[in-house]
Amino acid sequence: MNDLDDLDLLARLTAGADMQTTHRDPEHHVRALRLVDGPMGVTGRLLDERDVSLLAPCGSALAATWNRATVEAVGELLGEQAAARDVDVLLGPNLNLSRSPAGGRDFEHFGEDPYLAGVLGAAWITGVQSKGVAACAKHLVCNDTETGRHGYDVQVDEQTLHEVYLAPFAAAARAGVWAMMAAYNKVNGRHCAEHHGLLTRVLREQWDWDGVVMSDWFGTHSTTASLTAGLDLEMPGPARYLGPAAAGAVRAGDVAASTVERAVERLALLSRRTAGRTAPTRPAAEARRVLHEAAADSFVLLKNDRTVLPLSDDTSVAVIGPQADEPAYQGGTFARIALGPEVRTPLAALREALGPRVTAYEPGAPSESRVPSLLPLDPRAADSPGAPGFTVTYHRVGTDGAVSEPLATDTRATGILVWFTELPGIGALADLPTGSAGLVRASCLLTPETDGTYDFHFAGTGDVRLLIDGQESGRGGSRALPADVMGALLHGDITRVPVELTAGRQVRIDFEMRFTGGGRAQGMQFGGRAAAPADLAARAVHAARAADTAIVFAGVSQDSSLESQDRDSLALPAAQIDLIERVCAVNPRTVVVVNAPFAVDMPWADRAAAVLLTWFPGQEYGPALADVLTGALEPGGRLPVTLARADADHAVTSTAPSDDGRLTYAEGPLIGYRHFDALHTTPRFCFGHGLGYADVRWRAAHLYADPTGRHLALVGVTLDSAAGRPGKEVVQVYAVPLTDTGTVEPGRPEQHLVGFAAVEVSPEPAELRVDIPLDVRDFSMWDTRAGTWKPRAGRWEIRLGRSSRDIFHRFRVYVDQAGDLRTGPIG
């Protein structure tokens, strides 16, 4: 480093400039990089409805495709979208694992298996980075649940850490990911952002990885410990612990100048890697086709008794359930994507596809949205009555309580309002004088179509009031902003206020939030709907009885999956369970479509003729679902998670840390299907399970040495189809370590996934040979004493099947200490 001025310039680059961008320094070849959230799409600068973007299927949906090509194609599309928006780094994929089905962000994960998550996460990364946009694998590591995510301390043994939780990130490093994000939580006593063992010993030394490590937003806790651990970039700006503080640490002798220089060198490398991004966006119809096919490829047909699907050409259909018209396309995190007007609901798509064969639509149960949108009631902006939406005004409140005239005015089309750092007209949150406050008012004119009760819902980070025609009707919100600001903005306590309204009589609705200074963010949510009539279910049952086939849409709302909050139940809403049971009782050809992105209870599954799991499927949900139900497309999905018969059957049922903040991974590597295998517990639907429409038949299995020498061996099967229609098969390979007596080794998973192939099968009768490579790593274990991977010498069984429980063929092999594999008689 040439001089102290150069130190200040370099150190400045180690912290963000604002919420989304970094500092620039042409002298050191570092551009100002723009980082935006993912992974379901490309969020905008404003994080709201004014930034419309494409919405892809969620992580668990992409995992359900078991299809590298599908996932890479989605990554390419998102890379194009990011490049077109001048984005340098897309924050995704989320490579944490579904350790528990209660995890609040399970929908972002690529399922419960580290191999599946690693392979498909790498495919997503390859797709994004092919467009010159950096992917940022997150959240390193063990950020698998949301409860107390800023502070919990994961206690995990080293072998489990490497074999399970680090494995997807290792796959990302091998795929050449350009950035990774350190998690909020601690691992074995240290925050991930200052964990030298993870950021330097593992990433840099063991994996020989050269990318940038950044903090999660507001996830940095120190200067010296973070820098010396290997953190390169603190986000967001303005700087708190790095930036100028990094220069101070060097001057104090606490941090070597070379540490800051290396961080800047990696930032410069990232700057060069993303400098040449050029991605002309493809036509809108082609982009939607990619998302359409990806959604269909993710839908898992769990059962199909009496071949009720696909729907025959002369079948009359009753569409039932709130999710048909109010589906959940995505989760409720800050990475939510604003959707364009072209998005069609499942109900609209089915009506278009089936025409008069849709004989009725009945919701049957109330929507479960915590804050239902007001937009279906056609609100008009109070100050511009011809414009739909809400007039939002910003005011200061003096020390005497006087409210200023509007300092700024917006017209908005959403009831979810979030502001970071500053508000229009009001200015910086931190600059509000002591004793004064800010005030935001969202106002609309509403003309009800029917008499009756209307429920208004609201929440906020300040004190919120609901006013009807200027009269206060309710209060809620909170002044408390906990350390986890991001989580608090998304799931504050909701206040519900019932109001009697008269048809045709216009009323003015005001949602008004008052807040004090300090903090980094503020937010307000509001909405409402007409109260549900008492006979919803009875009307749905009547419609189901009169139709040939009933399709019941059930599931969860978008805000069931939130940052900083896990779920306390795996059950669908009670009203939906009752609806499914009643419809199944009157129509034996009932199809249940489950719009949920994680494992849910299905105690009613035995009574339904067919069950289709559709995850959070992105914007093309409606058209893709219509194509799958009618047979125009195959339901291509296979389960990336295990569905249990009872909650207690899962390996981890509670995600809450102990009173001292520890979260102990006592189950070791036995999560998901590994746990069910170890206890010999029968799940409702096993890992890897899924049905198709085509009659794909398995003929002969084979195992032989790779003639190219690139892999340890090749294993596979010969398939053919007799269905006369195109289909898909997912060939799965599992490895089983055996003792000398041929039993499973105690304390180890009975089997673990080591390979798979998604195969398109021709409608013409023809044999198709599928080969899946096996490598030494597939038969290796982490040696804690040596600190490296070593082949596990001894007997192994290789299982070839359609799922973890539907095994077609087994091979016995022997692996020696050098990692060589041989077959035949084993003495």
N, C-alpha and C positions, 0 to 999 in steps of 0.2 A: 504494500500500500504506500503510495507516494507521499501523502501528507495528511494532516488532520482534516483538511477540507474534503479530500477524496473519501476519507472515512465517513464523513457526514452524508455525502452523496450516496455511497454504497449502502450504508445502514438504512437510509430513507426507503430504499427499494424493498426492504424486508417486511414492510407493512403496507396494507392496502391504502388507497387514496380515499375511497368511500365504500359504499355498500357493495359495489359490483366491480370496481376497477382498481388496478394497481398503478403505481407511479411509473413514469418513464424517465429514461436517461440515455439519450443517443450516444453519449460518450462511452458508455459501457454496453451498448448494443441491446438495451432493454426497452421494448416498447411498452406503452400503457396497455395492459391486457384487460379484456373484459371477461368476467366470470359470471355465468348465470346458472340458475338451478335447473336440475333435471330430476329424474331420468325419463319421465313420461312424455316430455316435450321440452320446448325451449321457452322458458319464462321470459317475460319482457322486462324492460327497465322499471316499469311501474308496478309490477306484480299484481295487476288487476285486469278488469274486463276490457280495458282500452288497448291491451296487447293481445290480439287474437293470434293463436298459433295452432299447429296440428297437435293432436293428442293421440299418443300411441298406447297400446295395451301396457298394463303395469308389469312389473318385474315377475310376479308370480304367474301372470298370463304368458309372458314370453318363455318362462321356464317350462310351462305346461306344453309348449310346442315340441320340446326336445329336439329342436330343429335349428342347427347352426345357421343354415342359409336364411331362414325366416328372420332370426334375430339379427344377423348381420345386415340384412336388407333394411330392417327398421333402424338400425344404427346409422346406415348410410343416409337414409332420409332425414334423420334428426341432425346429422352432420351438415347436410345441405341447408336445412332450416337455420342452424346456428350460424353457418358461414354467411348466409344471406342477411343475417341480422347483426353482422360485425361482432360475433361472439368468438372469443379465442378459446375458452375453456367451458365445457359443459359438465356440470357437477353430477356425475353418474359414471358407471352404474353403482347401485347400492349392493355391495357384496357381503353384507352381514347375512346371517342365516336365520331361518325360522326355527329357532331353538324351542320356542313355545308357540302354540297356535294363538296365544293371547297377545302376542307382540303387536304394538300399535302400528308399526310400519312393516308388518309382514308382507303387505301388498307390494312393497318395493323390492323385496328379496327374491332371489332366484330359487326359492324353495328351501328344503331342509338338508339337502345333500351337498357336501363341499365340492365333489367332483362335478356334478351337474351345474352348480352355480359357477364354478371356475370356467368350465368350457363355454357356457353360454354367455357369461359375463365377458369373456375374452372375445367372443364373436361380436358382441355389441360394441366393444372398444374398437375392434378392427374396422367395423363399419363407420363409426363416427370419425376416427382418425384418418380414414381414407380420403376424407374431404378437407384435411388440413386443420381440423378442429381437435383440440386436446380433450380426451376423456379424463375424468378425475375419479378414480375408484375410491369409494367411501363405504363405511367409516372405519378406519383401521384402529382398533379391532375390538371384537366382542361387544359392539354397540347393538346387541340383538334384541333388546327391549327398551321401552321408552320411560318407564317409571323411574324417576330420579336420575335421569340420564346424565345430568351435569356432574353428579357426584358419586354415583355408586362405584364400588371397587370390586371388579371381577376377580375372584379367586379361582384360578384354573391351572391345572398341572401342565408342564411344558409339552409333554407328548400330545395331549389333547389340543393344546393351543396350535401346534404345528400341523397335526394330522387333520384337524377339523376347521378351526376358525381362521387360521392364516392361509389355508390351502387355496381358497378362491383368490386371495390377493396375490399369492405366488403365481397363480395362473395368469393374472392380469399383468404381473411384472414380466413373465415370459412372453406375453403377447405384445410387450412394448408400450404399455400405458405410459402416458407422458406426465401424469400427475396423480397423487394420492392425497386423501384428506384424513388427518388424524381425528379420532373420535373424541367426544366429550368426556367419556368415562375414564376411570383408572383401570389398569390391569396389574394385579399383584402389587398394589401399593403406589403406583405412579400414574399420573395423568398421561394419557397417550401422547399428548402434544409435547411432553417432556420426558418421554420414555426412550432412553438411549438404547436399551436392548432391542426395541422394535425399530426405531427410526434409523439407527446406524448399524447395529450388529446384524439385524435381519435384513432390512431393505438394502443397505449399501454393501455390506460385506458378504453375507450369505447369498443374496440374490443378485449381487452385482448390478443393481438398478440405478439409473442415472437421472430419474425424473425429479420433479418438484414436490416437496411435502408441504402442504398448507394446513392451517388449523381449520376446524369447523368454525362457523361464525360465532364470535365471542367465546371461543373455546380455548383461549390461551390464558395461562395462569402465572407465568413468570417470564423473566428475561433470560437470565443466565442458564437456567435449567433447560429452557426450550431450545435456545441456540446450540448449546453443547450437545443436546440430545440429537439434533439433526433437523429441527424445524427450519424451513426456508422462508415461509411467508405467513404472516399473521393476517387473518381476515376477520371482519372487514376493517376499513379505515374509518375515522382517523386512528393512528397508532395508539396503542395502550402499553404493550409490553415490548414490542420490537420497534423498528424505525429508529427515532432519536434515542430511545432507551438502549438499543443495541450498541450505538456509538458510545454511549456512556459506560456500558459494561466493558467495552474494549479499553477505553481510557482508564477505567478503574483496575484493569488487569484481571477481571473476572472471566473474560472471554478472549480467545486468541483472535487477532485480526484476520487470520486465515479462515476462521469459521465463517465470518461475514462474507469474505471474498468467495468462498465456495458456494454459499447460498446464492449470491448474485450470479455466479457462473451458471448455476442450474436455472435460474430465472432467465438468463440470457439464452440458454439452450432452448427453453420453452418458447421464448420469443421468436427464435429462428424457426423452430418447428412449425409454428402457427402463422408465420409471416406470409407464406405463399398460399394461404387458403383461397381457393377459387371454386365455387360450387354454384353454377347456375341452377336455380330451382327448376325442377321438372314441372310439367303441367299439373294443375290441381287434380284433375281426374286420375292421373297416373299415381300421384302421391296418395290419394285416397284409396286407390286399389291396393297399394302396399299394406296400408293399415287394415283394410277390409280383409285381405287374405290372412294377415297375421292374426286378426281376431278370431276368424274361423278356425285357424290352425291351433288356437289355444283352447277352444271349447272342449271340455271333457264330457263325453257321454258315459255316465257312470252305470246306467242300466237301461235296457230297452226291451222290456217284456212284450210279447205279442207283436214285436216289430212295429210298434206304434209310430216310430220315426224311421225314415222320413214320412211326412204327411202324404197320404195318397191324394190323387187329383180330385176326388169327389168328397173329401172329408169336410164337414162343417166344423167350425172352430169357435169356441168361446174363449176370449182372452180375458184373463182374470188376474188381479193383483196390482198393487200400487207401483211395483217396479216396471210394469209395462209402459207406463206413461211418465214416470219419474225415476228413470234408472240412475244408478251410480256409475258414471263413466270413469271416475278417478278418485283418489284419496283427498283428504282435507289438509294436506301439508302446505307449506309456503311455496311448494313447487307446482301448485295447481295451475292449470292452463285455462285461459278464457276461450270458449268455443264460439265458432261462427254460426250463422243462421242456417247453414246447410246441414247441420247435424240433425238426423232423424231418430226419433225414439223407436224402440221395438214395436210399439203399437202402430205407429205411422208406417213403419216398414212392412209389417204384416198385412195391414190393410191394403197397401199398395201391391203386395205380392199375391194376396189371396182374394182381394176384391170382396164380393158379397158372401164368400165362404166364411168370412169373419162375421158371425151372426150377432155377437154382442161383445161389449167391453164393460166390465164392472171392476172397480178397484178392490172391493171385498174387504179391505182393511185400511186403516189410516196410514199415511206416509210417516216414516220414522225420522225424517229430517229434523235435527235439533232446531235449526232456524230455517223454516221453509221460505222459499223465494216469494216475494210479493209480486213478481213480474206477471204471473198468470192472471192476476186481478187487474192488469192494465193500469198501473199507476202512471200519473202524469206529473212531470216536474212542476213544482209549485209556482216557480217564477217564469216558466215557459210551458203553459198548459198544453200546447200542441206537441210537446216532446215527451216521449215515454221515459220513465225513470224517475230520478230524484234530483232536486236542487240541493246542493251541499254548500253551505256557507260557513266561513271561518271567522271567528271573533276572538277578541281579547276581553278578559274580565278583570276590571280594575280591583284594587285593594278595597274599594268601597262597594264592590259587588256589581257595579254598573257594566253592562254588556255593550261592547262597541258596535257600531254599524259593521256590516260585512267587510272584511279586509280582503277577501277573495271569494269567488263563486265558481263552482263546477256544476255540470250536469252529468250525473252518473247513472249507469244502468246495472248496478249491483247493490246488494245489501251487505256486502263484506268490504269494509273500508279499513285500510292499513296504511300507516305512515311511519317511515323510518327517519330518525334524526331531526326532521323539521316538517312543518305543515305550511301549506300555502297561506300567505298573508301573515300568519302568526310568527313564522320564523323557527329558529332552532329551539328544540324542546328544552335543552339545557339552559337557555337564556331567559326563560320566563322569570320575572322578578319574584322574590319571596313575597308571598301574600297575594299574588295575582294568579290568574289561571287562563287557560285557553278554553274555547267552547266551539264545538262542531255541531251543526244542525243539518239533518237530512230531512227534506220535506217533500211531500207529494200530495196530489189530489186524487181521491179514490171515489169511484161511483159504483157501489155494489149492485150486482145483477139480481140478487135475491135477498129477502129479509132473513135475519137470523143472527147467530153468534159468529163473530170472527175472532180468531185467536191471533194476537200479535206477540212476537217473540223478539227479545233483544238482549244484548250483552255488550260489555265494553271494558276497557281498562281504566275508565273514569266513572263518575256518577252519570247514569243514563236515565233520562225521563222520556216517557211516551205522552204526547199531547194530542188530543182529538179536538179539532176546532178550537185550539188554544187552551183547552182545559186539561190539566194533568190527570192521566188515567193510570199511571204506574211508574215505579222507580226500580232501578236495578243497577248492575255493574259493580265495579270495585275500584277503590283507590290503590289497592296493593298491587305492585308489579314485582313478582318474585324474580330470582336470578334468571330463571328460564323464561325470558321475555317471549321468545318465539312460541313456546308452548302455551303461555298464558293468553296470548292474543287469539289462539285458535280454539281453546276450550274453556273459556271462562264460564261461570255460572250463568245459565239462561233464565231470564224472567219471562213468564207467559202471562198475558193479560187478556181475558175475554172481554169483548166489546160488542154490544148490540147495535147493528146497523140496519138501515132501511133501504130497500131496493130503490134505485133511481135517485137517491138523495146524496149529493156530493159532499164529502167530508175532507178536511185537511188533516193530514197525519204528519206529525213532527217527531223525529227521534233526535234527542238533544243530549250530547255528552260534554260534561265539564271535567277538566283534568288540570292538575298542577304540573309544574316544571320538573325537570330531571328525567332520568331514564333515557332509553335509546329508541323507544317506539311507542306508538299508541294505536289503538284499533277499536272499531265498533262494528257489531253485526246486528242486523235487524231483518225482520220479515213477518209473514203472516199468511193465513189461509182461512177459508170458511171452515167452521167446525164440522167434523164428519157426522153424517146422519147415523142414526142408531141401527138402521137395517142394512148396512153395507154388506155384511156377510150373507144375509138371507137372499139378497138380490143376486149375489154372485153364485150361490148354490142353485138358484132357479135357472140362471143362464147356463151353468155347467150341465145340468140335467137335460136341457133341451138340445145340446150339441153332440155331435159324434165324438169329438175330442175336446177336452178342456186343457188349456195351457195356463198354468198358474205361475206368475212371476213373483218370486220372493227374493229376499236378500237384505242387504244392509244399506244404509245411507252413506253418502260421501263422507260425512263427518263422523262416521264410525271408526275411521282410521286417521289418527291425528298424531302430530308430533307431541312428545312429552306425556303421552297417555296410552296405557295399555288397556285391553278390554277385560272386563270382570266376568264375562260370560261368553260361551261359544254358541249359545242358542240364538236362533232367529227370534224376532219379536213374537210375543205370545199370540197376538192377533193373527199373525201370518201362519203360525203353526196350526192354530184352530181352523183357519181358512183352508189350508192344505188338507187337513184331516177331513173336513166336511165335503170338500169337492171330490176327494178320492172316494168317499163313501157313496156318492151318487153317480160318478162316472168312472168306469173301470179303465178308460183310456185317457187317464190324466197324466200330462207331462208337467213336471216341475222344473222350471228354469231358475237356478240359484245365482243371483247377481251378488256374489261375495268373493273377495280376493284372498281369502284365507280359509283354513279348516273351520267348518261349522258343524254343529250337531245336526244329524238328519234322522231322528227317531221315526219319522214318517216314511222313510225311503222304501221300506218293504211294501207299502200300500200303493205307492205311485207306480204307474206303468213304465215311465221313463224319467230319468233325472239327468239334467244337463247343467254342468257347472261352468259359468261364464266369466268369473273373476271381475276385475275392473278392466273392461275391454277396450277403452279408448273410444274415440269419436265415431268409429264406423260400426259400433255395436249393433244398431238396429238393422241395417242392410245385411251385415254378416250373419246375424242370427236368423233372419228370414231365409237366407240362402241355405243355412244348415238345416233348419227345420223342414224346408221343402225338398232337400236333397240336392240342390244345385251345387253345394259344396260339402265336403266331408267334415265331420267333427274330428279335428286332427289331434286334440289334446290327450295327454297322459298325465296323471297326477304327479306333481313335484313335491307333494306333501302327503302325509298319511291322514285319513279321516277315521277317527276312532268311533267305537260304539258308545263309549262313555268318556266324559271329561277326564276322569281319574286314570284312564288308560294311557294318557300322554306322559312322556318322560318328565316334562316340566309343566306344572299347572299353576304355579304362582311366579310372577315376575318381580315381586316386590323385594327390594334389598332388606337385610336385617336392620335392627335398630342402630347398629354401629356402621351402617352404610355398605356392608359387604354383600356381594351377590355371588354365592358359591356355586360353581358348576360341578356339583357333586356327582352328576351322572356321567362325567367324563365324556368319552366319545359316543355314548349310547343315547343319541337323540333321534327323533323321527322313527323311521322304519327300523333302525338298528335296535332301538329300545323295545319295540314290539316283538322283534325277532328274539331278543335275549330273554324276554319273559314268556315267549310262546303265546302271546296274546293275539287274538284274531281281530284285526281292524274291521271297520265297516267296509271301507274301500282302501286297498293297499297302495303303497308307493309304486308309481309306474303304471297303475291301472288306467284303462280307458278303452272304450269300444269304438268301432267304426261301422260304416254301412257295407263296405266291401267284404267279401268272403276271402280273406287272405289266409292261405294255408302254408304251414311250415313243413318242409320235406326232410332235408338231411342237414345235420350239423357237421362242422369240420373245424379242426385245429391243426395248424401246421406252421413251420418256421417261415419267417418272412424272407423270400428269396433276395430282396434288395438289401437286407441287413440293417435297414433303418429302425426296425422294431424287433422286440423280443420274439413275438409270434403274431399270427393272425388267427382270429376265431370268427366263426360266422355260421350262416344258415342259408339254405336255398328256399326261396319263397315262390309261390305262384298264386294266382287269383282266378276264381271261378265265378265271380259275381257279375261279370259283364259291365262293370263300372270302375272308374279309377278309384283307388283307395290309398291308404297310408298305413304303414306298419312301423312301429318303433321297436327295434331289436335291442335288447338290453343285456349287458354282460356284468356279472357279479363275481367277485373273488372271495373265497372262504379259506381262512387259515385253519389247518387241521393239526391235531396232535398225532403222535405215532399210532394211537389206537383208532384214528379216523374220526374222532369227535372234534367239536369246535373248541378252540383254545379259550380257556376261562378268562373272563374280564375283557375280552376283545369282541368287537362286533361279529355276529355270526357271518355276515356278508357285507361287502361294500361295493358300490357301483364303480366299475373301472372302464366302462366303455358303452357306447350306444350309437345307433344310427337311425335317423328318420328316413324312411324309404317310401318313395312314391311307386305304387304298383299299377301297372297298365291294366286297362279293362280287358285286353286280349289275353287268352290263356297262354302264358309264357312263363318259363322259369327265370328267377332273378337271384343271382348269387350276391350275398352281402358279406363283406369282409370288414372286421373291426380290429384295429391294431392294439396290441398289448405291449407295455413297456416295463422296464425294471421297476420304476416307481410304483406301479400297480401292485407289486409284491414286496414293497419295502415298508418299513416302519421307522418312526423317529427314535433315534437312540439318544436319550437325554444325556447320558454320561459322555458320549462322544460329540454331542452337539451337531449331529448330522443324520441324514437318511442312510439306512443300511438295508440291504435285502434281507428279508426274513426267510432264512434257510429252512427247508422242510417241506412237508406235504401241503398241497393246496387243492382246492376244488374250484373249477371254473364253471359257473352256471350261466346258461343261455336261456333267456325267456322273454315273455311279453310283459312281465312285471316282476316285482320282488317276490311274489308268491306264485306266479304262474310260470313255472320253469319247464322248458322244453327238453333240455339236454344238460348233462353234467359230465365234465372231464376231470379226471384225477391227474395231477402233474406234480413234479418235484422241482423245487428251486434250490440251487446250491448257493454257497456263500458269495460266489462271484456274481450272482444274479442270473445265471444261465438256467434255462427251463428245459426239462425233458419230460416226455410222456411215456406211456407203456407201463409194463409191470413195475411196481415200486416195492422193493423189498423192505 
